[in-house]
């Protein structure tokens, strides 16, 4: 399926890739995406169109590489990026600043629409070098939640100058990522292997629940919530392991799946087809985890007994293993895993999926688009 993938070399290390969300009633596949870069002298936020739709090859495959529509300079490394709506993108910087950029579609320009300087900072906001990286941002328009290296959680509202709420010492370690569980609850992951749930209706600055990887306190880098079943959460971290959690029960993951050989940078459930999950890693791989297919003809490794944590070693994975998001759910007892980039060498830092389309970005200064993910 590699021939379905279109590469664009961009002379920037890409740290984040995000599809522009489609209007609720849209039937067409996504057509625009944004990228952010890191570790370059001059980092940029860029908006791309997926390329020439009319240009289809003989066998029906899509041709034409992504086209740059506009870009704008960004101060610091882009640590995270989320679309707030069709026009605005919220960007987290290594300087601690959070910026909302607006994409003006009439003349294809980007402008800084709103900025929270040093939303994250060490010691105090006034010292010149006090900024702490803003590591994660999540949006539920008009609300924006940010987390950072300083262990702080901010709740902003678009078009409001001051934070609606700040939890200053939410964590004594670095917070790496955040997601909404529901409109009033967020979930954070940190550098000592903990998930914490925060109820934003509560005035107290303590989490309502804490979950923890046992043993090694492996830093967690990324988190995503199942789009339909809000109690199912996936995380990934420094050891490349995919952890699936059921936040209704216990304080430990219900399954641990061994995939990557280095840090996992992002994990995403497919937003409309959550039997499919995608992860990308420092090791240059991008795994597609598919629990939807019946792969009984293929070799399988069955569960022994009840709700035990399942470990798979790399050689066991091969092409297919048996498990599911919740290993105690008998309807989902098999899984197929495919590496979508067989011979990539440098880190795959970010991925995003929408409809049949996947976009990912790498330290090889390239962005890749696959528009026929399920072909």
C-alpha positions in Angstrom: 0.0 0.0 0.0 3.1 2.2 0.0 2.2 3.5 -3.5 -0.9 5.2 -2.1 1.4 7.4 0.0 2.4 10.8 -1.3 5.6 12.4 0.1 6.5 16.0 0.2 10.0 17.1 1.3 9.8 20.4 3.2 13.3 21.2 4.5 11.9 21.4 8.0 11.7 18.7 10.7 8.0 18.2 11.2 6.8 17.9 14.8 3.0 18.0 14.3 0.5 17.3 11.5 -3.2 17.9 11.8 -6.2 17.7 9.4 -8.5 20.6 9.3 -11.8 19.4 10.7 -14.6 19.0 8.2 -17.9 20.7 8.6 -20.4 18.4 10.4 -22.4 17.7 7.2 -19.4 17.3 4.9 -19.3 14.3 2.7 -15.9 14.9 0.9 -12.6 13.7 2.4 -10.4 16.2 4.2 -8.6 18.5 1.9 -6.4 20.8 4.1 -3.9 20.0 6.8 -1.5 22.0 9.0 2.0 21.2 10.0 4.3 22.6 12.7 8.1 22.2 12.8 10.8 21.9 15.4 14.6 22.0 15.8 15.0 24.4 12.9 16.5 27.8 12.9 13.2 29.2 11.8 10.2 27.1 12.8 6.9 27.5 10.9 3.2 26.8 10.9 2.1 25.8 7.4 -1.2 25.1 5.8 -1.2 22.5 2.9 -3.8 21.4 0.4 -3.7 17.7 -0.3 -3.0 18.3 -4.0 -4.6 17.9 -7.3 -7.8 15.9 -6.8 -8.5 15.7 -10.6 -5.2 14.1 -11.3 -6.0 10.4 -11.0 -3.7 7.7 -12.4 -4.7 4.8 -14.6 -5.5 2.4 -11.8 -7.5 5.1 -9.9 -4.7 6.0 -7.5 -4.4 9.6 -6.4 -1.6 11.7 -7.8 -0.1 15.1 -7.1 1.8 16.1 -4.0 0.6 18.4 -1.2 0.7 22.1 -2.1 1.8 24.8 0.4 -1.0 27.4 0.7 0.6 29.6 3.3 2.9 29.6 6.3 4.0 31.8 9.1 7.0 32.0 11.4 6.6 30.4 14.9 8.8 31.3 17.8 10.2 28.1 19.4 9.6 24.5 18.6 6.0 23.5 17.9 5.2 21.1 20.7 1.5 20.5 20.0 -1.1 21.9 17.7 -4.9 21.5 17.5 -7.6 23.1 15.2 -10.0 25.1 17.3 -12.5 25.4 14.4 -12.2 25.5 10.6 -10.1 28.7 10.6 -8.2 28.8 13.9 -5.3 26.6 15.1 -3.9 26.6 18.6 -0.2 26.1 18.9 1.9 25.2 21.9 5.5 26.4 21.9 8.7 25.3 23.7 8.9 28.9 24.9 5.8 28.4 27.0 3.6 30.6 24.8 0.3 29.5 23.4 -0.8 31.1 20.1 -4.0 31.0 18.2 -3.3 31.4 14.4 -6.1 32.2 12.0 -6.1 30.9 8.4 -7.6 33.5 6.1 -9.0 31.4 3.3 -9.9 34.3 1.0 -6.3 35.4 0.5 -4.4 32.3 1.8 -2.5 33.9 4.7 -1.9 33.0 8.3 -1.9 35.6 11.1 -1.5 35.4 14.9 -5.0 36.0 16.2 -4.4 35.7 19.9 -1.4 34.9 22.2 -0.9 33.9 25.8 2.7 34.7 26.5 4.4 32.3 28.8 1.3 30.4 29.7 3.8 28.0 31.1 6.9 29.2 33.0 9.4 28.2 35.6 9.8 30.2 38.9 8.0 33.4 37.8 6.5 34.9 34.7 8.8 38.0 34.9 12.2 36.4 34.5 13.4 36.6 30.9 14.4 33.0 30.7 11.5 31.7 32.7 9.5 30.0 30.0 8.6 26.3 30.3 7.6 24.3 27.3 3.9 24.0 26.7 3.8 20.3 25.9 0.2 19.7 25.1 -3.0 21.4 24.0 -6.6 20.2 23.5 -9.6 22.2 22.3 -13.3 22.0 22.7 -14.3 25.3 21.1 -14.2 27.9 22.8 -12.3 26.1 25.5 -8.6 25.4 25.3 -6.6 23.4 27.9 -2.8 23.5 28.0 -0.3 21.5 30.0 3.4 21.9 30.4 6.8 21.1 31.6 6.0 23.2 34.7 3.3 20.8 35.8 0.7 23.5 35.3 -2.8 23.2 33.7 -4.4 26.2 32.1 -8.0 26.6 30.9 -8.3 29.3 28.4 -11.3 30.5 26.4 -10.8 31.8 22.8 -11.2 35.6 22.7 -10.6 36.0 26.4 -7.3 37.6 27.5 -6.9 35.9 30.9 -6.9 32.3 31.8 -10.3 31.1 33.0 -8.6 28.8 35.4 -5.0 27.8 36.3 -4.0 24.8 38.4 -0.5 25.9 39.3 1.0 22.8 40.9 -1.2 20.2 39.2 1.8 17.9 38.9 5.3 17.9 40.4 6.6 16.2 37.2 6.3 17.3 33.5 2.8 16.9 32.1 3.2 15.6 28.5 -0.3 15.5 27.1 -3.9 16.2 27.8 -7.3 15.1 26.4 -10.9 15.8 27.2 -12.8 12.9 28.8 -16.0 14.9 28.6 -16.8 18.6 28.5 -16.0 19.2 32.2 -13.3 16.6 32.7 -9.7 16.3 31.4 -7.1 13.6 31.6 -3.4 14.3 31.8 -0.3 12.0 31.4 3.0 12.7 33.0 6.7 11.8 33.1 6.4 9.3 35.9 3.8 7.0 34.2 0.6 8.4 35.7 -2.8 9.3 34.3 -4.8 11.8 36.3 -8.4 12.9 35.8 -9.3 16.5 36.6 -12.9 17.7 37.1 -12.9 21.3 36.0 -16.1 22.0 38.0 -14.3 21.3 41.2 -12.5 24.3 42.7 -9.9 22.1 44.4 -6.6 21.6 42.7 -6.3 17.9 43.1 -7.1 15.2 40.5 -10.3 13.3 41.1 -8.5 10.0 40.1 -5.0 8.8 39.6 -3.9 5.8 37.5 -0.4 4.4 37.3 1.8 2.2 35.2 3.3 -0.3 37.7 6.9 -0.6 38.3 9.2 1.5 36.2 7.3 4.8 36.1 7.9 5.0 32.4 7.2 8.5 31.1 4.0 8.7 29.2 4.1 11.0 26.1 0.6 10.7 24.5 -3.0 9.9 25.2 -6.2 9.6 23.3 -9.8 8.7 24.4 -12.0 6.3 22.5 -14.5 8.5 20.6 -17.6 6.5 21.6 -16.7 4.8 24.8 -15.3 7.5 27.0 -14.0 5.1 29.6 -11.5 3.6 27.2 -8.2 5.5 26.9 -5.0 4.7 25.1 -1.5 6.0 26.1 2.0 5.6 24.8 5.3 6.4 26.3 9.1 6.1 26.4 9.2 2.4 26.2 7.1 2.2 23.0 4.4 0.2 24.7 0.7 0.9 23.9 -1.4 0.8 27.1 -5.2 0.6 27.1 -7.0 1.7 30.2 -10.6 1.3 31.4 -11.0 4.2 33.8 -14.0 2.6 35.3 -12.0 -0.1 36.9 -8.7 -0.5 38.7 -5.8 1.9 38.6 -3.7 -0.1 36.1 -3.9 -0.6 32.3 -6.2 -3.5 31.2 -3.8 -4.4 28.4 -0.2 -3.6 27.4 0.8 -4.1 23.8 4.4 -4.1 22.8 4.9 -2.3 19.5 7.6 0.2 19.1 11.3 -0.1 19.8 11.6 3.5 21.0 9.4 6.3 22.3 5.8 6.4 21.1 5.0 10.0 20.2 1.3 9.9 19.3 -1.6 7.6 19.6 -5.0 8.2 17.9 -8.2 6.2 17.7 -9.8 6.7 14.3 -12.4 9.3 15.1 -15.3 7.6 13.2 -14.0 4.0 13.1 -12.4 3.4 16.5 -11.8 -0.3 16.0 -8.7 1.2 14.3 -5.9 2.9 16.2 -2.7 4.4 15.0 0.6 5.0 16.8 3.9 6.5 15.7 7.4 6.4 17.1 11.0 7.6 17.4 11.9 4.3 15.8 10.5 5.4 12.4 7.5 3.1 12.4 3.7 3.9 12.2 1.5 1.1 13.4 -2.1 0.5 12.4 -3.9 -1.6 15.0 -7.0 -3.1 13.6 -9.5 -5.0 15.9 -12.3 -4.9 13.3 -11.3 -7.8 11.1 -11.8 -11.5 11.5 -8.4 -12.8 11.1 -9.1 -16.3 12.3 -7.3 -17.8 9.3 -4.1 -16.1 10.3 -1.8 -17.3 13.1 -3.1 -16.1 16.4 -2.0 -15.9 20.0 -4.9 -16.4 22.3 -5.6 -15.1 25.7 -5.0 -17.4 28.6 -7.7 -16.8 31.2 -9.5 -13.8 32.4 -8.5 -10.1 32.7 -4.8 -10.4 32.7 -2.5 -7.9 31.1 -1.2 -9.1 27.8 2.3 -8.6 26.7 3.5 -9.2 23.2 7.1 -9.3 22.3 8.3 -7.9 18.9 8.7 -11.3 17.4 5.3 -12.4 18.5 3.6 -9.4 16.8 4.8 -10.4 13.3 1.7 -9.5 11.3 -1.2 -10.3 13.6 -1.8 -10.8 17.2 -5.0 -11.4 19.2 -6.2 -8.9 21.7 -8.5 -5.9 21.8 -8.9 -2.6 23.4 -10.3 -4.2 26.5 -9.0 -7.7 26.8 -12.0 -8.7 28.9 -14.4 -8.0 26.0 -15.1 -11.3 24.4 -16.4 -9.7 21.1 -12.9 -8.3 20.4 -10.5 -11.1 20.8 -8.3 -10.5 17.8 -6.2 -7.8 16.3 -4.1 -7.2 13.2 -1.1 -4.9 13.4 0.6 -3.5 10.3 3.5 -1.1 10.1 2.5 1.4 7.5 6.1 2.5 6.9 8.3 -0.6 6.5 11.7 1.0 5.9 11.6 4.5 7.5 14.7 5.3 9.5 14.1 8.6 11.3 11.5 9.5 13.9 7.8 9.7 13.0 6.8 12.6 15.3 3.1 13.1 14.5 0.1 11.6 12.7 -3.5 12.5 12.2 -6.4 10.5 10.7 -9.7 11.7 9.3 -12.0 9.6 7.2 -9.9 7.6 4.8 -6.9 9.9 5.1 -3.7 9.7 7.1 -1.1 12.5 7.4 2.2 12.1 9.2 5.4 14.0 9.6 9.0 13.0 10.3 12.5 14.2 11.3 13.5 13.3 7.7 12.0 16.7 6.8 9.0 15.2 5.0 5.2 15.0 5.3 3.3 12.0 4.0 -0.3 11.7 3.0 -2.2 8.5 2.4 -5.7 9.1 1.1 -6.8 5.5 0.8 -6.1 4.2 4.3 -8.8 1.4 4.1 -8.4 0.6 0.4 
